């Protein structure tokens, strides 16, 4: 069965947030991932996938301007994720960003 789902995270802190973890017996395709600057100053953000305790950076120290956003996945960029993979976001400023992730979950029948 294929299901589209969305996973928002609000006011992400410098300790980071796990936005999504692929459920057991599921493959997921990240079809959209946006990190928005909700603060009054520019800041940097890191976005990475953790697989088997290893972090793989998708974006490292990317500056997001005031009123702007960073499109990490969308249009031509997709993220193919396996069971247990986790998408994480860590900004350089507290409560400075909102994150919105859209995925297609594929569960074998």
Backbone as numpy.savetxt, mean C-alpha at the origin, in Angstrom:
# Nx Ny Nz CAx CAy CAz Cx Cy Cz
-13.04 -18.01 -7.24 -13.88 -16.84 -7.24 -12.99 -15.60 -7.24
-13.34 -14.60 -8.03 -12.62 -13.35 -8.11 -13.46 -12.25 -7.48
-12.84 -11.46 -6.58 -13.56 -10.42 -5.88 -12.71 -9.16 -5.78
-13.28 -8.02 -6.18 -12.61 -6.74 -5.98 -12.88 -6.26 -4.56
-11.82 -5.76 -3.89 -11.96 -5.25 -2.53 -11.09 -4.01 -2.37
-11.43 -3.18 -1.38 -10.61 -2.01 -1.10 -10.24 -1.99 0.38
-9.07 -1.43 0.65 -8.52 -1.38 2.00 -7.94 0.00 2.27
-8.69 0.86 2.96 -8.17 2.18 3.32 -7.48 2.17 4.68
-6.50 3.06 4.84 -5.85 3.29 6.14 -5.77 4.80 6.33
-6.24 5.27 7.47 -6.29 6.70 7.74 -5.23 7.11 8.76
-4.65 8.29 8.57 -3.70 8.88 9.52 -2.56 7.93 9.90
-1.88 7.40 8.90 -0.79 6.47 9.13 0.35 7.18 9.86
0.91 6.53 10.87 1.98 7.13 11.68 3.36 6.66 11.21
4.40 7.23 11.82 5.78 6.90 11.44 6.15 5.46 11.79
5.37 4.82 12.66 5.63 3.40 12.94 5.14 2.52 11.80
4.37 3.10 10.88 3.92 2.39 9.69 2.62 1.67 9.89
2.07 1.19 8.80 0.81 0.44 8.83 0.87 -0.70 7.83
0.36 -1.83 8.24 0.14 -2.93 7.31 -1.23 -2.70 6.70
-1.24 -2.30 5.45 -2.48 -1.95 4.78 -3.27 -3.20 4.40
-2.54 -4.28 4.06 -3.22 -5.48 3.57 -2.28 -6.67 3.67
-2.83 -7.80 4.05 -2.11 -9.07 4.02 -2.95 -10.06 3.23
-2.32 -10.71 2.26 -3.05 -11.65 1.40 -3.51 -12.84 2.23
-4.81 -13.14 2.21 -5.34 -14.27 2.98 -4.82 -15.62 2.49
-4.97 -16.63 3.34 -4.57 -18.00 3.03 -5.28 -18.47 1.76
-4.57 -19.23 0.94 -5.11 -19.84 -0.27 -5.68 -18.80 -1.23
-5.01 -17.65 -1.30 -5.48 -16.56 -2.15 -4.29 -15.94 -2.86
-4.52 -15.51 -4.07 -3.58 -14.65 -4.78 -4.30 -13.33 -5.00
-3.55 -12.25 -4.96 -4.17 -10.93 -5.13 -3.39 -10.12 -6.13
-4.11 -9.25 -6.81 -3.50 -8.31 -7.73 -3.83 -6.92 -7.21
-2.79 -6.18 -6.83 -2.99 -4.79 -6.42 -3.21 -3.96 -7.65
-4.44 -3.47 -7.83 -4.77 -2.72 -9.04 -4.72 -1.21 -8.82
-4.61 -0.78 -7.57 -4.49 0.63 -7.26 -3.96 0.83 -5.86
-2.97 1.68 -5.69 -2.43 2.00 -4.37 -2.02 3.46 -4.38
-2.71 4.26 -3.55 -2.49 5.70 -3.50 -2.14 6.10 -2.08
-1.09 6.91 -1.93 -0.71 7.47 -0.64 -0.91 8.99 -0.77
-1.79 9.56 0.04 -2.12 10.98 -0.05 -1.53 11.76 1.12
-0.99 12.93 0.84 -0.46 13.82 1.87 -1.62 14.61 2.46
-1.90 14.41 3.74 -2.98 15.12 4.42 -2.44 16.18 5.37
-1.13 16.42 5.31 -0.51 17.39 6.22 -0.31 18.73 5.51
0.28 19.67 6.23 0.54 21.01 5.67 1.99 21.19 5.25
2.74 20.08 5.25 4.13 20.13 4.80 4.43 18.89 3.95
5.40 18.97 3.07 5.80 17.78 2.32 6.42 16.75 3.28
6.35 15.51 2.93 6.99 14.46 3.71 7.37 13.32 2.77
8.13 12.39 3.30 8.55 11.23 2.50 7.77 10.00 2.94
7.61 9.08 2.01 6.90 7.84 2.32 7.64 6.65 1.72
7.57 5.54 2.43 8.09 4.25 1.96 6.91 3.30 1.80
6.92 2.57 0.72 5.91 1.54 0.49 6.66 0.26 0.15
6.31 -0.82 0.84 7.03 -2.07 0.58 6.12 -3.28 0.78
6.55 -4.38 0.20 5.88 -5.67 0.37 6.77 -6.53 1.25
6.20 -7.11 2.28 6.94 -8.04 3.12 6.53 -9.46 2.74
7.54 -10.24 2.36 7.32 -11.65 2.02 8.30 -12.46 2.83
7.78 -13.38 3.63 8.61 -14.25 4.47 9.65 -13.45 5.26
9.19 -12.38 5.90 10.00 -11.52 6.77 11.05 -10.68 6.05
11.00 -10.61 4.74 11.92 -9.79 3.97 11.13 -8.65 3.33
11.62 -7.40 3.51 10.97 -6.23 2.93 11.51 -5.94 1.54
10.60 -5.79 0.58 10.95 -5.44 -0.79 10.32 -4.08 -1.08
11.15 -3.06 -1.17 10.64 -1.70 -1.36 10.11 -1.50 -2.77
8.93 -0.92 -2.83 8.33 -0.53 -4.11 8.65 0.94 -4.34
8.59 1.72 -3.25 8.94 3.13 -3.26 9.74 3.40 -2.00
10.88 4.06 -2.13 11.72 4.38 -0.97 11.95 5.88 -0.89
11.56 6.46 0.23 11.79 7.88 0.51 11.28 8.80 -0.59
10.09 8.52 -1.09 9.47 9.36 -2.12 8.82 10.57 -1.46
9.11 11.76 -1.95 8.53 12.98 -1.41 7.12 13.17 -1.97
6.18 13.43 -1.05 4.80 13.70 -1.46 4.52 15.16 -1.10
4.20 15.99 -2.10 3.99 17.41 -1.83 2.67 17.67 -1.10
2.56 18.85 -0.52 1.33 19.27 0.14 0.18 19.21 -0.86
-0.91 18.58 -0.46 -2.08 18.47 -1.33 -1.92 17.45 -2.43
-0.81 16.71 -2.42 -0.53 15.76 -3.49 -0.68 14.33 -3.05
-0.45 13.44 -3.99 -0.51 12.01 -3.68 0.53 11.28 -4.52
0.80 10.08 -4.10 1.74 9.20 -4.78 0.97 7.98 -5.25
0.94 7.77 -6.56 0.27 6.60 -7.11 1.32 5.51 -7.27
1.24 4.52 -6.39 2.23 3.45 -6.36 1.84 2.34 -7.33
0.56 2.05 -7.43 0.07 1.05 -8.36 -1.21 1.58 -8.99
-1.38 1.30 -10.25 -2.53 1.76 -11.00 -2.11 1.91 -12.45
-3.06 2.16 -13.32 -2.78 2.25 -14.75 -1.98 1.04 -15.20
-0.71 1.23 -15.60 0.08 0.09 -16.09 0.75 -0.71 -14.99
0.86 -0.14 -13.78 1.56 -0.82 -12.69 0.58 -1.65 -11.86
0.86 -2.93 -11.76 0.07 -3.83 -10.93 1.01 -4.57 -9.99
0.49 -5.00 -8.85 1.28 -5.77 -7.89 0.68 -7.17 -7.79
1.45 -8.17 -8.16 0.99 -9.55 -8.02 1.49 -10.05 -6.67
0.53 -10.44 -5.82 0.84 -10.81 -4.44 0.41 -12.24 -4.16
1.18 -12.91 -3.30 0.91 -14.30 -2.93 0.45 -14.40 -1.49
-0.09 -15.55 -1.13 -0.54 -15.79 0.24 0.52 -15.35 1.25
0.10 -14.54 2.22 1.01 -14.10 3.28 1.75 -12.81 3.00
1.80 -12.37 1.74 2.45 -11.10 1.42 1.70 -9.97 2.11
2.43 -8.97 2.60 1.81 -7.82 3.26 2.30 -6.54 2.62
1.38 -5.63 2.34 1.72 -4.31 1.83 1.76 -3.36 3.02
2.89 -2.64 3.14 3.08 -1.74 4.28 3.46 -0.35 3.79
3.03 0.64 4.56 3.35 2.04 4.26 3.91 2.67 5.52
5.02 3.42 5.36 5.62 4.11 6.50 6.02 5.53 6.07
5.27 6.56 6.54 5.62 7.94 6.23 6.68 8.48 7.19
7.28 9.61 6.83 8.29 10.23 7.68 7.68 11.19 8.70
6.37 11.41 8.63 5.69 12.31 9.57 4.45 11.62 10.12
4.15 11.86 11.38 2.99 11.23 12.03 1.66 11.75 11.50
0.74 10.83 11.29 -0.62 11.15 10.86 -0.64 12.09 9.67
0.29 11.88 8.74 0.43 12.78 7.60 -0.14 12.20 6.32
-0.58 10.95 6.36 -1.07 10.38 5.11 -2.25 9.43 5.30
-3.02 9.36 4.24 -4.06 8.35 4.11 -3.64 7.45 2.95
-4.02 6.19 3.05 -3.66 5.21 2.02 -4.93 4.52 1.56
-5.02 4.27 0.26 -6.16 3.53 -0.27 -5.63 2.49 -1.24
-5.95 1.24 -0.96 -5.51 0.11 -1.77 -6.72 -0.60 -2.37
-6.66 -0.90 -3.65 -7.68 -1.70 -4.32 -7.03 -2.97 -4.83
-7.66 -4.12 -4.55 -7.11 -5.40 -4.99 -8.18 -6.27 -5.63
-7.72 -7.17 -6.47 -8.55 -8.24 -6.99 -8.06 -9.51 -6.32
-8.90 -10.12 -5.49 -8.53 -11.36 -4.82 -8.99 -12.55 -5.66
-8.09 -13.49 -5.89 -8.37 -14.68 -6.68 -8.26 -15.89 -5.77
-9.39 -16.55 -5.55 -9.43 -17.74 -4.70 -9.77 -18.94 -5.59
-8.89 -19.95 -5.63 -9.17 -21.13 -6.44 -10.46 -21.82 -6.00
-11.20 -22.32 -6.97 -12.46 -23.02 -6.64 -12.28 -24.50 -6.68
